Structure formats: C-alpha cells, structure tokens
Amino acid sequence: MYTQLEQRGMAEPPVNIATLRKMKANGTPIACLTAYDASFAALVDAAGTDLVLVGDSLGMVIQGHGTTVPVTVADIIYHTRNVARGLRRAFLVADMPFMSYTTREHALDNAVQMMQHGGAMMIKLEGGEGQLEIVEHLARHDIPVCAHLGLKPQSVHKIGGFRVQGREPEAAKRMVDTSRRLQDAGADIVLLECVPNELGKAVTGAVDVPVIGIGAGPDVDGQILVLYDILDITQGRTPKFVRNFMAELDAPLAAIGASVQAVKDRSYPAPEHCFS
Ligand code: KIV
C-alpha cells in the first residue's frame, strides 16, 4: 500500500504527472520515446527516458500497416502490458486507437480497459474541438489525458497524407485556442505533431500543462520520437524531424542514451529537424 509514498526516498523515484509539471516549470526538457515490448522498454527506461508512449504507431512499425488506422484496443492493451513489465521509472502513456473514443461512454470504457488491463498511467487521444467533451468526461473520472494536436495520423485519409499542420495564421491561431480549451477541459499534457517551430512555441506559452513535440521545433517542454526511427529500424523514408542516433553509435542502449541526452542538452532538434 502507498508504494508511491515509499518510493519518494528512492534515488530515482518514478515519474508522475507532478514530476512532469515540475519539469515544465523548471525548464527541464522532458525526454520521451515510444516502446512496444518489455525488452526495449527496459532499455529506454535505463537510458533515463521520462515518458514512454505505447503509440498506435505500432500499427506501422510492429504490424507493418501503412497507417495507424487498423490498430485495436486489444493491440494497445497487449503491448502496454508488456511495456509496463519493462519499466521502473518512466511514466507510461498508451494511445487510444482509431474509433475507440467516439462517445464519452465509449472513451471511458476503453480508457478504463487500457489502465486496468494494460497498466497505462495516462491515455492519449487525437483531439481537437470535437473531443473537448470526451476529455472533460475522462478528466471528471480522474483519467489522465494527453491531447494530441497538429498532424493527427488517425485522420490521414481525411487530411490526404502526412503533412505539416498549422502553417496558415488562422489555423495556427485555432490550434493555440484549442490547446487552451483542451487544458481547461482537463487535459494534462498536450502533444503537438508536425507543426512549424513558431506554433510549437506559441502553444507551449499558451498552456500551463507540459507540451511534448514531435516535429514541433525546439521551444516545447519535451520531445518524443518513435523508437524504431531513432534506431534506424524503420525502412524507407522517415519524416524530416527524425534523427538517426544509430548513425553515430552502434549499440541500441548507447543510441537511446544519446537521444535522451540530446533532448536534455537541447542539441535535438537541430534546425534540419524543424519546420520553419
Ligand atoms: O503513435 C505514436 O507513436 C505517436 C507518436 C508519433 C507521438 O502518437
């Protein structure tokens, strides 16, 4: 009982929402990576990663699909359960897959499954204005929520491809407003994918909750990357924001450690990884 209290005295106590908020307040970069199994989770954790996401990117990098659309709640629970066994310190977030949060009740049901059966500490959903009432409903039931804005890969068929979002001033302004409204609805983290640097900075300044970027420039509170991209396992063309840490190092643990260090010392993302 009260293991969290016992862990307070540990040299490296587990990361929780309060830790992440404190990191934002202190200006300490938050290093995040995806993981999908216990072995990689243990490596990522040992390297000092603060937050681990079981992303629906698993549909592409594990299952070999072209998009994240085919991923199911059962897939996410299976991988989250495995990742949870590999972690000691990092905060564990799991993605709500395509069409798993169409109504408030549907979202709550699936989020509960992912926390109770997967061991997730927070759920992430791709949310805009249309998801405000779902975020509010989850938050009212004490489900921690990460709201994913910018490029939303689950909407790839509606958007017409994986492309940078929020380039036009009106769209950028709307995204800043939406991030504030999501925070007010109860979101604990905002994740921003594929937006210009200026918009990453504007959203980070507009909300009190941590903002984690992927292709959102250097002026956000933390960076996340897909593990298979930084380890050069992903085949074919990777997005501009990806840095291949295996190019400089030949062991996965060293490469993962270098990626965490690069976020902490702000040498990642460099201009060549950003959309200006
Ligand atoms: O599914 C995923 O891995 C993600 C990251 C790209 C942020 O959502």
Boltz pocket constraint, residues with backbone or C-beta under 6 A from the ligand:
constraints:
  - pocket:
      binder: B
      contacts: [[A, 34], [A, 53], [A, 54], [A, 55], [A, 56], [A, 57], [A, 58], [A, 95], [A, 191], [A, 193], [A, 214], [A, 224], [A, 226]]
      max_distance: 6.0
